[in-house]
Structures are given as structure tokens and as C-alpha cells.
């Protein structure tokens, strides 16, 4: 854990992916404490850059992200969280935060599933 | 494009996901020029933080990432690239960079597919 290349803010980006559908839900940031708590409790905890505090998703949204598996990439500088998301992942009420699709010069709001369900 | 919240280095994180299997391949960084080139050519171009240069994947690996769809998250500060990856995405020859799985206190090298194929 201590060998992970946290950036100069002590953070590492974390991708949350719904474990069974493959849908990419969100990208957020973790510090060492968030990572330790996530692994210890099985409930995903991030670091909120805006609030400068640990951010347990259910505290703000009421919906938990349960950790199924935690992976690191080849450089160890990105986390992939395979999760089971209860309710919407996005604060807009959508299942995924990635609902803005670039279509030529336009940005189209498109909340259809990115998974193969 | 100019309204995107690039960070103080002029960068935005970009997640590459194989469009048909859902496998998360890698996370890299884009600046404005990389984003413009990717959208114009349909071949994914990143910004290499180590080389401080535009990084077209096929120049280093020989394998192209073709862009299928580009999405932005709710805050507009993360890109999701749905791609068709030719050959391995990772410089280690694996399809995905996320082959290190945390298993209790251990890190297990695990290159089985993350998709539901």
C-alpha cells in the first residue's frame, strides 16, 4: 500500500465499474485512508476533493457501493473497483455518471445503459 | 471543449473501455490537442505525462485503439472512451492494464478477462 504512487495530493484515481454488467459508473479519487477503509469494510469510500474529507457514498446519496474486487493497473497508479452499486451511482439519479455523449459538435444527454444487458 | 475543466497541467483523465465486451482497458490522460485529434481521426491519442508529448498508441505498440464513442461524466472532468482495441492494450501484452488483483494482504497477477465473454 505504501508503495503506491499517490500523486502530490496523496491521491490515486479510482474507476468504479458495476461488476456484473460491466457498466462504468464513475471516476473518483482515493487517498490511503479511503483505500484502507474500502478494503476493511467492503463499502467503497473515496476522498472528496471539493470537501477535503473522506466520502462514503451512502452518506450523501443513501446508496452504497459494495466492493466485489479491487484491482490495480500495470503502473499501480490507478484503481479499478468492481462494485455492486445500490441505486443510482450518479448524483443526477442516473446509473452512470457518463451520460454525456459527444456527437459531432454536440453533446447529447444519453442515459441508455453502456452495458450489454 | 474549452469549457472542460482541464486540471492545472491542462489534462483530463480518460478511461478506455472495450466497446463490445465492457472490459476496462486502461486509464490515461488527454490534453485539449489529444482530445481534438482523437475526435478528428477516430484513433485514440493521449498525452504522455512521462514523455510530455502526444501519445498515439500505435506509435509505441503497433496496436491501434479505434474510437467508437466518447462520453463525458456529469462534472465533465472525466472522459470515457468506448474503443475497439486492436491487440493488447497493456504494454505487458495483456488485454487490460488492470491485471493486479488485491486478495487480502496479497497482490495477485490475474489476467483473466474482466468482461462477461
gemmi code that builds the backbone of each chain (N, CA, C; Angstrom):
import gemmi

chains = {
    "A": [
        ("UNK", (0.822, -1.208, 0.000), (0.000, 0.000, 0.000), (0.862, 1.267, 0.000)),
        ("UNK", (1.898, 1.248, 0.834), (2.739, 2.445, 0.931), (3.570, 2.658, -0.331)),
        ("UNK", (3.689, 1.618, -1.147), (4.475, 1.771, -2.373), (3.637, 2.310, -3.534)),
        ("UNK", (2.344, 2.485, -3.313), (1.513, 3.003, -4.405), (1.902, 4.448, -4.720)),
        ("UNK", (1.924, 4.784, -6.015), (2.353, 6.128, -6.409), (1.220, 7.152, -6.285)),
        ("UNK", (0.844, 7.446, -5.039), (-0.121, 8.525, -4.828), (0.470, 9.806, -5.405)),
        ("UNK", (-0.383, 10.675, -5.939), (0.127, 11.907, -6.553), (0.507, 12.928, -5.475)),
        ("UNK", (0.838, 14.127, -5.896), (1.356, 15.104, -4.929), (0.275, 15.583, -3.959)),
        ("UNK", (-0.984, 15.212, -4.225), (-2.052, 15.487, -3.264), (-2.347, 14.253, -2.396)),
        ("UNK", (-1.557, 13.176, -2.626), (-1.790, 11.939, -1.874), (-2.953, 11.136, -2.415)),
        ("UNK", (-3.295, 11.351, -3.692), (-4.490, 10.725, -4.263), (-4.151, 9.811, -5.433)),
        ("UNK", (-5.060, 8.898, -5.695), (-4.964, 7.974, -6.816), (-6.371, 7.891, -7.429)),
        ("UNK", (-6.482, 7.916, -8.788), (-7.819, 7.827, -9.374), (-8.385, 6.413, -9.260)),
        ("UNK", (-9.696, 6.344, -9.052), (-10.373, 5.053, -8.896), (-11.594, 5.009, -9.815)),
        ("UNK", (-11.611, 4.016, -10.681), (-12.744, 3.785, -11.585), (-13.682, 2.802, -10.907)),
        ("UNK", (-14.968, 3.130, -10.857), (-15.951, 2.168, -10.338), (-16.720, 1.571, -11.507)),
        ("UNK", (-16.723, 0.242, -11.565), (-17.413, -0.489, -12.631), (-18.374, -1.487, -11.989)),
        ("UNK", (-19.605, -1.498, -12.463), (-20.577, -2.487, -11.974), (-20.082, -3.886, -12.344)),
        ("UNK", (-19.907, -4.741, -11.345), (-19.175, -5.996, -11.540), (-19.844, -6.953, -12.516)),
        ("UNK", (-21.178, -6.938, -12.585), (-21.842, -7.967, -13.384), (-22.274, -7.477, -14.766)),
        ("UNK", (-22.473, -6.176, -14.924), (-22.898, -5.678, -16.238), (-21.745, -5.046, -17.008)),
        ("UNK", (-20.669, -4.671, -16.307), (-19.547, -4.024, -16.973), (-19.726, -2.519, -17.140)),
        ("UNK", (-20.849, -1.980, -16.719), (-21.075, -0.544, -16.873), (-20.079, 0.259, -16.033)),
        ("UNK", (-19.400, 1.219, -16.677), (-18.517, 2.116, -15.940), (-19.384, 3.182, -15.281)),
        ("UNK", (-19.308, 3.263, -13.962), (-20.230, 4.100, -13.197), (-19.701, 5.504, -12.969)),
        ("UNK", (-18.429, 5.618, -12.564), (-17.892, 6.908, -12.154), (-16.389, 6.812, -12.013)),
        ("UNK", (-15.757, 7.965, -11.973), (-14.360, 8.041, -11.568), (-14.282, 8.990, -10.388)),
        ("UNK", (-13.588, 8.551, -9.346), (-13.389, 9.411, -8.182), (-11.956, 9.192, -7.692)),
        ("UNK", (-11.639, 9.745, -6.536), (-10.262, 9.717, -6.050), (-10.211, 9.077, -4.686)),
        ("UNK", (-9.112, 8.400, -4.420), (-8.893, 7.784, -3.110), (-7.550, 8.240, -2.551)),
        ("UNK", (-7.500, 8.422, -1.248), (-6.209, 8.541, -0.586), (-5.951, 7.223, 0.149)),
        ("UNK", (-4.869, 7.186, 0.886), (-4.514, 5.931, 1.549), (-5.617, 5.505, 2.516)),
        ("UNK", (-6.168, 6.455, 3.263), (-7.192, 6.122, 4.262), (-8.458, 5.588, 3.599)),
        ("UNK", (-8.829, 6.155, 2.463), (-10.024, 5.695, 1.743), (-9.835, 4.267, 1.249)),
        ("UNK", (-8.635, 3.991, 0.765), (-8.321, 2.657, 0.253), (-8.351, 1.642, 1.398)),
        ("UNK", (-7.745, 2.000, 2.508), (-7.714, 1.100, 3.674), (-9.141, 0.831, 4.159)),
        ("UNK", (-9.944, 1.889, 4.263), (-11.322, 1.706, 4.745), (-12.137, 0.849, 3.790)),
        ("UNK", (-11.978, 1.095, 2.491), (-12.720, 0.326, 1.481), (-12.403, -1.164, 1.593)),
        ("UNK", (-11.117, -1.477, 1.721), (-10.716, -2.884, 1.810), (-11.167, -3.498, 3.140)),
        ("UNK", (-11.185, -2.695, 4.191), (-11.542, -3.230, 5.514), (-13.043, -3.458, 5.649)),
        ("UNK", (-13.841, -2.563, 5.059), (-15.292, -2.628, 5.293), (-16.056, -3.256, 4.137)),
        ("UNK", (-15.460, -3.252, 2.928), (-16.197, -3.742, 1.767), (-17.206, -2.739, 1.242)),
        ("UNK", (-17.237, -1.553, 1.818), (-18.080, -0.454, 1.302), (-17.148, 0.618, 0.782)),
        ("UNK", (-17.408, 1.061, -0.446), (-16.435, 1.934, -1.106), (-16.439, 3.316, -0.464)),
        ("UNK", (-15.235, 3.782, -0.174), (-15.008, 5.099, 0.418), (-14.006, 5.843, -0.459)),
        ("UNK", (-14.349, 7.070, -0.832), (-13.460, 7.900, -1.656), (-12.944, 9.073, -0.830)),
        ("UNK", (-12.130, 9.898, -1.496), (-11.707, 11.170, -0.930), (-12.361, 12.268, -1.758)),
        ("UNK", (-13.143, 13.101, -1.113), (-13.785, 14.202, -1.822), (-12.815, 15.366, -1.916)),
        ("UNK", (-12.447, 15.714, -3.150), (-11.506, 16.827, -3.339), (-12.187, 18.150, -3.008)),
        ("UNK", (-13.483, 18.249, -3.281), (-14.164, 19.522, -3.007), (-14.378, 19.729, -1.503)),
        ("UNK", (-14.707, 18.646, -0.806), (-14.971, 18.774, 0.631), (-13.737, 18.495, 1.478)),
        ("UNK", (-12.665, 17.956, 0.815), (-11.429, 17.622, 1.537), (-11.738, 16.729, 2.741)),
        ("UNK", (-12.485, 15.661, 2.437), (-12.877, 14.738, 3.510), (-13.140, 13.366, 2.909)),
        ("UNK", (-13.069, 12.340, 3.734), (-13.465, 11.010, 3.283), (-14.936, 11.061, 2.876)),
        ("UNK", (-15.245, 10.340, 1.818), (-16.573, 10.423, 1.221), (-17.106, 9.010, 1.043)),
        ("UNK", (-18.022, 8.674, 1.953), (-18.697, 7.376, 1.838), (-19.988, 7.632, 1.082)),
        ("UNK", (-20.127, 6.954, -0.041), (-21.211, 7.330, -0.948), (-22.579, 7.303, -0.279)),
        ("UNK", (-22.780, 6.352, 0.610), (-24.110, 6.257, 1.201), (-24.412, 7.418, 2.147)),
        ("UNK", (-23.380, 8.109, 2.606), (-23.624, 9.260, 3.483), (-24.260, 10.422, 2.717)),
        ("UNK", (-23.949, 10.508, 1.424), (-24.519, 11.613, 0.649), (-25.735, 11.164, -0.156)),
        ("UNK", (-25.703, 9.941, -0.675), (-26.768, 9.519, -1.583), (-27.722, 8.515, -0.954)),
        ("UNK", (-27.310, 7.897, 0.127), (-28.110, 6.816, 0.688), (-27.900, 5.481, -0.005)),
        ("UNK", (-27.127, 5.501, -1.099), (-26.906, 4.271, -1.859), (-25.472, 3.788, -1.680)),
        ("UNK", (-25.319, 2.562, -1.333), (-23.979, 2.022, -1.102), (-23.383, 1.438, -2.369)),
        ("UNK", (-22.058, 1.491, -2.397), (-21.298, 0.713, -3.363), (-20.586, -0.384, -2.577)),
        ("UNK", (-20.958, -1.606, -2.839), (-20.291, -2.733, -2.197), (-19.119, -3.169, -3.063)),
        ("UNK", (-17.996, -3.359, -2.437), (-16.798, -3.773, -3.175), (-16.833, -5.272, -3.459)),
        ("UNK", (-16.674, -5.626, -4.722), (-16.573, -7.041, -5.088), (-15.118, -7.426, -5.314)),
        ("UNK", (-14.346, -6.510, -5.911), (-12.950, -6.818, -6.238), (-12.224, -5.511, -6.448)),
        ("UNK", (-10.966, -5.461, -6.037), (-10.154, -4.264, -6.229), (-8.917, -4.638, -7.030)),
        ("UNK", (-8.703, -3.871, -8.098), (-7.576, -4.148, -8.987), (-6.713, -2.905, -9.155)),
        ("UNK", (-5.442, -3.133, -9.449), (-4.511, -2.046, -9.751), (-3.972, -2.248, -11.150)),
        ("UNK", (-3.655, -1.150, -11.815), (-3.145, -1.306, -13.177), (-1.642, -1.587, -13.163)),
        ("UNK", (-1.093, -1.714, -14.350), (0.294, -2.147, -14.514), (1.280, -1.205, -13.829)),
        ("UNK", (0.968, 0.073, -13.766), (1.842, 1.035, -13.096), (1.457, 1.216, -11.629)),
        ("UNK", (0.371, 0.604, -11.226), (-0.099, 0.746, -9.844), (-0.634, 2.122, -9.530)),
        ("UNK", (-0.895, 2.923, -10.582), (-1.322, 4.298, -10.298), (-2.786, 4.564, -10.615)),
        ("UNK", (-3.544, 3.497, -10.862), (-4.998, 3.625, -11.000), (-5.652, 2.397, -10.368)),
        ("UNK", (-6.757, 2.647, -9.682), (-7.530, 1.581, -9.052), (-8.758, 1.296, -9.906)),
        ("UNK", (-9.081, 0.021, -10.077), (-10.354, -0.367, -10.677), (-11.160, -1.085, -9.606)),
        ("UNK", (-12.296, -0.505, -9.261), (-13.187, -1.082, -8.265), (-14.318, -1.800, -8.976)),
        ("UNK", (-14.401, -3.094, -8.800), (-15.572, -3.819, -9.286), (-16.564, -3.820, -8.138)),
        ("UNK", (-17.722, -3.212, -8.375), (-18.645, -2.934, -7.274), (-20.039, -3.458, -7.589)),
        ("UNK", (-20.828, -3.556, -6.532), (-22.255, -3.770, -6.705), (-22.938, -2.500, -6.191)),
        ("UNK", (-23.406, -1.698, -7.111), (-23.978, -0.394, -6.794), (-25.446, -0.548, -6.446)),
        ("UNK", (-25.814, -0.054, -5.279), (-27.236, 0.005, -4.920), (-27.781, 1.322, -5.431)),
        ("UNK", (-28.835, 1.289, -6.201), (-29.445, 2.523, -6.694), (-28.525, 3.231, -7.669)),
        ("UNK", (-28.843, 4.483, -7.985), (-28.035, 5.224, -8.955), (-26.649, 5.531, -8.401)),
        ("UNK", (-25.668, 5.516, -9.296), (-24.315, 5.892, -8.906), (-24.139, 7.404, -8.957)),
        ("UNK", (-24.804, 8.044, -9.910), (-24.607, 9.473, -10.168), (-25.542, 10.317, -9.305)),
        ("UNK", (-25.058, 11.488, -8.914), (-25.874, 12.381, -8.089), (-27.086, 12.920, -8.864)),
        ("UNK", (-27.092, 12.730, -10.195), (-28.240, 13.150, -11.005), (-29.329, 12.077, -11.024)),
        ("UNK", (-29.077, 10.949, -10.358), (-30.062, 9.881, -10.325), (-29.875, 8.853, -11.435)),
        ("UNK", (-28.852, 9.046, -12.248), (-28.585, 8.079, -13.324), (-27.695, 6.945, -12.808)),
        ("UNK", (-27.777, 5.813, -13.496), (-26.976, 4.669, -13.057), (-25.489, 4.952, -13.213)),
        ("UNK", (-25.121, 5.695, -14.259), (-23.713, 6.027, -14.512), (-23.564, 7.531, -14.666)),
        ("UNK", (-22.389, 8.041, -14.304), (-22.089, 9.473, -14.485), (-21.790, 9.815, -15.949)),
        ("UNK", (-21.539, 8.817, -16.775), (-21.068, 9.082, -18.144), (-22.237, 9.137, -19.131)),
        ("UNK", (-23.132, 10.063, -18.915), (-24.333, 10.134, -19.745), (-24.244, 11.201, -20.832)),
        ("UNK", (-23.133, 11.917, -20.926), (-22.961, 12.931, -21.970), (-22.155, 12.346, -23.123)),
        ("UNK", (-22.795, 12.184, -24.244), (-22.149, 11.577, -25.412), (-21.823, 12.656, -26.431)),
        ("UNK", (-20.564, 12.654, -26.886), (-20.171, 13.599, -27.923), (-20.651, 13.075, -29.273)),
        ("UNK", (-21.402, 13.934, -29.966), (-21.937, 13.562, -31.284), (-21.604, 14.715, -32.225)),
        ("UNK", (-20.486, 14.580, -32.938), (-20.028, 15.681, -33.794), (-19.689, 16.883, -32.941)),
        ("UNK", (-20.360, 17.973, -33.205), (-20.102, 19.196, -32.430), (-20.974, 19.262, -31.180)),
        ("UNK", (-21.862, 18.306, -31.030), (-22.858, 18.379, -29.964), (-22.546, 17.438, -28.811)),
        ("UNK", (-23.116, 17.797, -27.676), (-23.071, 16.933, -26.508), (-24.508, 16.474, -26.264)),
        ("UNK", (-24.713, 15.183, -26.362), (-26.062, 14.629, -26.254), (-26.211, 13.945, -24.904)),
        ("UNK", (-27.247, 14.275, -24.184), (-27.520, 13.607, -22.909), (-28.179, 12.269, -23.212)),
        ("UNK", (-27.504, 11.236, -22.813), (-27.861, 9.901, -23.261), (-27.639, 8.964, -22.087)),
        ("UNK", (-28.716, 8.572, -21.450), (-28.528, 7.746, -20.263), (-28.834, 6.281, -20.519)),
        ("UNK", (-28.844, 5.883, -21.780), (-29.018, 4.455, -22.026), (-27.816, 3.711, -21.441)),
        ("UNK", (-28.046, 2.456, -21.125), (-27.024, 1.654, -20.466), (-25.808, 1.502, -21.367)),
        ("UNK", (-24.629, 1.528, -20.751), (-23.399, 1.241, -21.503), (-23.081, -0.252, -21.452)),
        ("UNK", (-23.871, -1.004, -20.730), (-23.586, -2.429, -20.597), (-24.268, -3.179, -21.718)),
        ("UNK", (-24.052, -4.474, -21.723), (-24.655, -5.302, -22.784), (-25.933, -5.958, -22.314)),
        ("UNK", (-26.495, -5.468, -21.255), (-27.735, -6.098, -20.767), (-28.831, -5.977, -21.809)),
    ],
    "B": [
        ("UNK", (-15.627, 22.377, -25.791), (-14.292, 21.838, -25.498), (-13.512, 22.764, -24.559)),
        ("UNK", (-13.582, 24.052, -24.825), (-12.825, 24.986, -23.992), (-13.407, 25.112, -22.593)),
        ("UNK", (-14.643, 24.652, -22.424), (-15.254, 24.748, -21.106), (-14.929, 23.531, -20.231)),
        ("UNK", (-14.225, 22.552, -20.795), (-13.906, 21.375, -19.987), (-12.930, 21.759, -18.878)),
        ("UNK", (-13.120, 21.176, -17.697), (-12.267, 21.537, -16.562), (-10.944, 20.780, -16.569)),
        ("UNK", (-10.084, 21.116, -17.551), (-8.746, 20.525, -17.531), (-8.062, 20.936, -16.230)),
        ("UNK", (-7.212, 20.051, -15.696), (-6.569, 20.367, -14.417), (-5.423, 21.372, -14.623)),
        ("UNK", (-4.666, 21.619, -13.563), (-3.643, 22.673, -13.656), (-2.501, 22.296, -14.593)),
        ("UNK", (-2.455, 21.034, -15.020), (-1.485, 20.622, -16.051), (-2.128, 20.631, -17.439)),
        ("UNK", (-3.411, 21.028, -17.506), (-4.120, 21.022, -18.784), (-4.587, 19.639, -19.192)),
        ("UNK", (-4.756, 18.767, -18.219), (-5.085, 17.371, -18.514), (-6.429, 16.963, -17.920)),
        ("UNK", (-6.972, 15.897, -18.512), (-8.226, 15.306, -18.044), (-8.036, 13.783, -18.129)),
        ("UNK", (-8.473, 13.035, -17.107), (-8.300, 11.578, -17.183), (-9.271, 10.950, -18.184)),
        ("UNK", (-8.786, 9.920, -18.863), (-9.603, 9.224, -19.870), (-9.539, 7.719, -19.615)),
        ("UNK", (-10.704, 7.135, -19.439), (-10.844, 5.692, -19.255), (-11.109, 5.074, -20.625)),
        ("UNK", (-10.350, 4.050, -20.989), (-10.638, 3.330, -22.235), (-11.326, 2.013, -21.894)),
        ("UNK", (-12.474, 1.792, -22.514), (-13.263, 0.572, -22.292), (-13.547, -0.072, -23.638)),
        ("UNK", (-13.306, -1.380, -23.742), (-13.621, -2.092, -24.973), (-15.133, -2.043, -25.188)),
        ("UNK", (-15.538, -1.523, -26.348), (-16.945, -1.166, -26.520), (-17.901, -2.358, -26.492)),
        ("UNK", (-17.440, -3.528, -26.942), (-18.381, -4.641, -27.059), (-18.321, -5.621, -25.891)),
        ("UNK", (-17.203, -5.683, -25.192), (-17.112, -6.632, -24.076), (-17.268, -5.943, -22.731)),
        ("UNK", (-17.050, -4.620, -22.690), (-17.151, -3.904, -21.425), (-15.872, -3.923, -20.612)),
        ("UNK", (-14.847, -4.610, -21.112), (-13.588, -4.682, -20.353), (-12.953, -3.293, -20.230)),
        ("UNK", (-12.605, -2.899, -19.023), (-11.872, -1.647, -18.820), (-10.402, -1.921, -19.133)),
        ("UNK", (-9.870, -1.194, -20.095), (-8.539, -1.486, -20.624), (-7.439, -0.722, -19.913)),
        ("UNK", (-7.640, 0.568, -19.716), (-6.562, 1.417, -19.201), (-7.136, 2.766, -18.790)),
        ("UNK", (-6.340, 3.498, -18.015), (-6.622, 4.913, -17.775), (-5.399, 5.701, -18.206)),
        ("UNK", (-5.633, 6.737, -18.990), (-4.530, 7.604, -19.405), (-5.044, 9.043, -19.368)),
        ("UNK", (-4.253, 9.969, -19.882), (-4.576, 11.384, -19.760), (-4.635, 12.032, -21.132)),
        ("UNK", (-5.500, 12.994, -21.266), (-5.626, 13.739, -22.525), (-5.501, 15.234, -22.231)),
        ("UNK", (-4.861, 15.941, -23.144), (-4.982, 17.398, -23.120), (-5.920, 17.796, -24.267)),
        ("UNK", (-6.085, 19.083, -24.451), (-7.026, 19.538, -25.467), (-6.643, 19.017, -26.847)),
        ("UNK", (-5.353, 19.056, -27.182), (-4.902, 18.618, -28.508), (-5.165, 17.126, -28.716)),
        ("UNK", (-4.966, 16.328, -27.674), (-5.207, 14.882, -27.789), (-6.690, 14.604, -28.028)),
        ("UNK", (-7.514, 15.353, -27.334), (-8.965, 15.186, -27.484), (-9.410, 15.595, -28.894)),
        ("UNK", (-8.889, 16.707, -29.377), (-9.242, 17.172, -30.723), (-8.797, 16.149, -31.768)),
        ("UNK", (-7.565, 15.666, -31.633), (-7.064, 14.691, -32.612), (-7.864, 13.398, -32.573)),
        ("UNK", (-8.197, 12.938, -31.375), (-8.970, 11.695, -31.235), (-10.317, 11.817, -31.935)),
        ("UNK", (-10.985, 12.927, -31.707), (-12.303, 13.118, -32.326), (-12.174, 13.297, -33.839)),
        ("UNK", (-11.106, 13.921, -34.294), (-10.948, 14.189, -35.730), (-10.556, 12.934, -36.502)),
        ("UNK", (-9.719, 12.089, -35.899), (-9.166, 10.954, -36.649), (-9.876, 9.644, -36.341)),
        ("UNK", (-10.521, 9.558, -35.155), (-11.121, 8.278, -34.769), (-10.104, 7.290, -34.235)),
        ("UNK", (-8.855, 7.719, -34.112), (-7.801, 6.892, -33.485), (-7.417, 7.584, -32.186)),
        ("UNK", (-7.394, 6.800, -31.102), (-7.232, 7.437, -29.789), (-5.806, 7.952, -29.612)),
        ("UNK", (-5.726, 9.184, -29.161), (-4.460, 9.858, -28.888), (-4.503, 10.385, -27.459)),
        ("UNK", (-3.476, 10.080, -26.690), (-3.380, 10.554, -25.304), (-2.249, 11.571, -25.185)),
        ("UNK", (-2.077, 12.067, -23.958), (-0.920, 12.876, -23.614), (-0.054, 12.049, -22.665)),
        ("UNK", (1.183, 11.835, -23.042), (2.093, 11.083, -22.190), (2.711, 12.026, -21.172)),
        ("UNK", (2.405, 11.786, -19.899), (2.964, 12.647, -18.847), (4.460, 12.412, -18.692)),
        ("UNK", (4.920, 11.163, -18.933), (6.356, 10.892, -18.776), (7.159, 11.478, -19.932)),
        ("UNK", (6.607, 11.412, -21.136), (7.352, 11.921, -22.292), (6.975, 13.362, -22.621)),
        ("UNK", (5.904, 13.855, -22.000), (5.435, 15.225, -22.254), (5.219, 15.448, -23.750)),
        ("UNK", (4.463, 14.515, -24.320), (4.206, 14.579, -25.767), (2.904, 13.863, -26.061)),
        ("UNK", (2.293, 14.178, -27.209), (1.131, 13.429, -27.648), (1.543, 11.976, -27.839)),
        ("UNK", (0.654, 11.080, -27.500), (0.968, 9.654, -27.476), (-0.122, 8.917, -28.231)),
        ("UNK", (0.240, 8.543, -29.457), (-0.671, 7.736, -30.258), (-0.282, 6.286, -30.004)),
        ("UNK", (-1.234, 5.507, -29.533), (-0.865, 4.180, -29.039), (-0.169, 3.332, -30.094)),
        ("UNK", (-0.571, 3.460, -31.350), (0.035, 2.604, -32.358), (1.492, 2.984, -32.646)),
        ("UNK", (1.905, 4.177, -32.263), (3.312, 4.556, -32.472), (4.242, 3.793, -31.538)),
        ("UNK", (3.726, 3.449, -30.358), (4.581, 2.727, -29.417), (4.327, 1.223, -29.455)),
        ("UNK", (3.083, 0.816, -29.635), (2.743, -0.604, -29.524), (2.450, -1.254, -30.867)),
        ("UNK", (2.180, -0.461, -31.875), (1.750, -1.041, -33.143), (0.266, -1.360, -33.181)),
        ("UNK", (-0.391, -1.239, -32.025), (-1.806, -1.586, -31.952), (-2.657, -0.333, -31.793)),
        ("UNK", (-3.629, -0.206, -32.631), (-4.475, 0.975, -32.572), (-5.660, 0.795, -31.641)),
        ("UNK", (-6.111, 1.914, -31.107), (-7.404, 1.990, -30.438), (-8.296, 2.830, -31.322)),
        ("UNK", (-9.327, 2.221, -31.863), (-10.290, 2.960, -32.675), (-11.399, 3.468, -31.775)),
        ("UNK", (-11.724, 4.718, -31.957), (-12.779, 5.315, -31.132), (-14.156, 4.938, -31.662)),
        ("UNK", (-14.995, 4.418, -30.780), (-16.384, 4.126, -31.138), (-17.318, 5.202, -30.610)),
        ("UNK", (-17.013, 5.683, -29.403), (-17.886, 6.681, -28.783), (-17.106, 7.384, -27.678)),
        ("UNK", (-17.361, 8.677, -27.541), (-16.682, 9.442, -26.488), (-17.736, 10.051, -25.580)),
        ("UNK", (-17.586, 9.829, -24.292), (-18.539, 10.319, -23.301), (-17.831, 11.156, -22.242)),
        ("UNK", (-18.571, 12.053, -21.648), (-18.079, 12.853, -20.526), (-18.967, 12.600, -19.331)),
        ("UNK", (-18.375, 12.693, -18.140), (-19.191, 12.446, -16.955), (-19.964, 13.704, -16.540)),
        ("UNK", (-20.704, 13.564, -15.454), (-21.627, 14.617, -15.031), (-20.924, 15.941, -14.741)),
        ("UNK", (-19.678, 15.868, -14.272), (-18.915, 17.086, -13.999), (-18.087, 17.515, -15.211)),
        ("UNK", (-18.079, 16.687, -16.240), (-17.277, 16.990, -17.428), (-15.789, 16.870, -17.187)),
        ("UNK", (-15.397, 16.243, -16.072), (-13.965, 16.214, -15.784), (-13.338, 14.837, -15.950)),
        ("UNK", (-14.074, 13.914, -16.553), (-13.510, 12.619, -16.924), (-14.102, 12.192, -18.263)),
        ("UNK", (-13.226, 11.623, -19.109), (-13.635, 11.120, -20.417), (-13.769, 9.600, -20.336)),
        ("UNK", (-14.817, 9.068, -20.948), (-14.928, 7.620, -21.140), (-14.861, 7.359, -22.634)),
        ("UNK", (-13.833, 6.622, -23.041), (-13.648, 6.277, -24.443), (-14.134, 4.857, -24.656)),
        ("UNK", (-15.145, 4.691, -25.481), (-15.533, 3.341, -25.886), (-14.746, 3.055, -27.150)),
        ("UNK", (-13.905, 2.041, -27.094), (-12.927, 1.821, -28.167), (-13.016, 0.403, -28.693)),
        ("UNK", (-12.429, 0.237, -29.874), (-12.168, -1.108, -30.373), (-10.648, -1.255, -30.404)),
        ("UNK", (-10.135, -2.009, -29.453), (-8.687, -2.157, -29.278), (-8.169, -3.277, -30.167)),
        ("UNK", (-7.198, -2.944, -31.005), (-6.514, -3.990, -31.768), (-5.378, -4.525, -30.917)),
        ("UNK", (-5.299, -5.814, -30.738), (-4.212, -6.405, -29.955), (-4.295, -5.999, -28.498)),
        ("UNK", (-3.213, -6.258, -27.746), (-3.234, -5.935, -26.320), (-3.257, -4.438, -26.082)),
        ("UNK", (-3.943, -4.037, -25.034), (-3.959, -2.630, -24.645), (-2.747, -2.290, -23.792)),
        ("UNK", (-2.316, -3.264, -22.980), (-1.251, -3.009, -22.000), (0.121, -3.273, -22.599)),
        ("UNK", (1.111, -2.506, -22.151), (2.468, -2.682, -22.666), (3.058, -4.024, -22.234)),
        ("UNK", (2.401, -4.697, -21.287), (2.868, -6.023, -20.866), (2.331, -7.124, -21.784)),
        ("UNK", (1.516, -6.740, -22.767), (0.961, -7.725, -23.691), (-0.401, -8.231, -23.265)),
        ("UNK", (-0.903, -7.730, -22.143), (-2.221, -8.167, -21.679), (-3.316, -7.305, -22.307)),
        ("UNK", (-4.512, -7.878, -22.359), (-5.606, -7.123, -22.971), (-5.944, -5.888, -22.149)),
        ("UNK", (-5.828, -5.978, -20.839), (-6.137, -4.853, -19.944), (-4.955, -4.594, -19.023)),
        ("UNK", (-4.807, -3.342, -18.626), (-3.754, -2.985, -17.661), (-4.103, -3.400, -16.236)),
        ("UNK", (-5.364, -3.728, -15.981), (-5.804, -3.966, -14.599), (-5.717, -5.440, -14.231)),
        ("UNK", (-4.512, -5.979, -14.267), (-4.337, -7.410, -14.033), (-3.875, -7.723, -12.609)),
        ("UNK", (-3.686, -6.704, -11.782), (-3.265, -6.931, -10.394), (-4.485, -6.883, -9.476)),
        ("UNK", (-4.805, -8.020, -8.906), (-5.991, -8.127, -8.062), (-5.566, -8.183, -6.597)),
        ("UNK", (-6.177, -7.351, -5.768), (-5.894, -7.387, -4.331), (-6.675, -8.539, -3.718)),
        ("UNK", (-5.941, -9.406, -3.012), (-6.552, -10.569, -2.377), (-6.054, -10.598, -0.932)),
        ("UNK", (-6.817, -10.012, -0.045), (-6.380, -9.890, 1.352), (-5.149, -9.000, 1.418)),
        ("UNK", (-4.053, -9.545, 1.914), (-2.806, -8.779, 2.016), (-1.980, -8.886, 0.743)),
        ("UNK", (-2.426, -9.721, -0.194), (-1.602, -10.029, -1.366), (-2.095, -9.325, -2.619)),
        ("UNK", (-1.160, -9.202, -3.553), (-1.470, -8.709, -4.885), (-1.272, -9.881, -5.840)),
        ("UNK", (-2.342, -10.288, -6.500), (-2.311, -11.475, -7.342), (-2.340, -11.030, -8.804)),
        ("UNK", (-1.395, -11.517, -9.588), (-1.399, -11.208, -11.011), (-2.435, -12.102, -11.672)),
        ("UNK", (-3.406, -11.493, -12.261), (-4.595, -12.208, -12.700), (-5.040, -11.570, -14.009)),
        ("UNK", (-4.769, -12.237, -15.089), (-5.096, -11.607, -16.364), (-6.343, -12.184, -17.002)),
        ("UNK", (-7.145, -12.881, -16.204), (-8.394, -13.351, -16.785), (-9.244, -12.144, -17.175)),
        ("UNK", (-10.105, -12.369, -18.109), (-10.916, -11.276, -18.625), (-11.807, -10.700, -17.535)),
        ("UNK", (-11.978, -9.382, -17.590), (-12.929, -8.734, -16.687), (-14.308, -8.649, -17.322)),
        ("UNK", (-14.413, -9.086, -18.552), (-15.690, -8.981, -19.249), (-16.512, -10.241, -19.004)),
        ("UNK", (-17.683, -10.257, -19.538), (-18.557, -11.417, -19.359), (-18.500, -12.337, -20.565)),
        ("UNK", (-17.472, -12.230, -21.354), (-17.362, -13.085, -22.543), (-17.287, -14.545, -22.130)),
    ],
}
model = gemmi.Model(1)
for chain_id, residues in chains.items():
    chain = gemmi.Chain(chain_id)
    for i, (resn, *xyz) in enumerate(residues, 1):
        res = gemmi.Residue()
        res.name, res.seqid = resn, gemmi.SeqId(i, " ")
        for name, pos in zip(("N", "CA", "C"), xyz):
            atom = gemmi.Atom()
            atom.name, atom.element = name, gemmi.Element(name[0])
            atom.pos, atom.b_iso = gemmi.Position(*pos), 0.0
            res.add_atom(atom)
        chain.add_residue(res)
    model.add_chain(chain)
structure = gemmi.Structure()
structure.add_model(model)
structure.setup_entities()
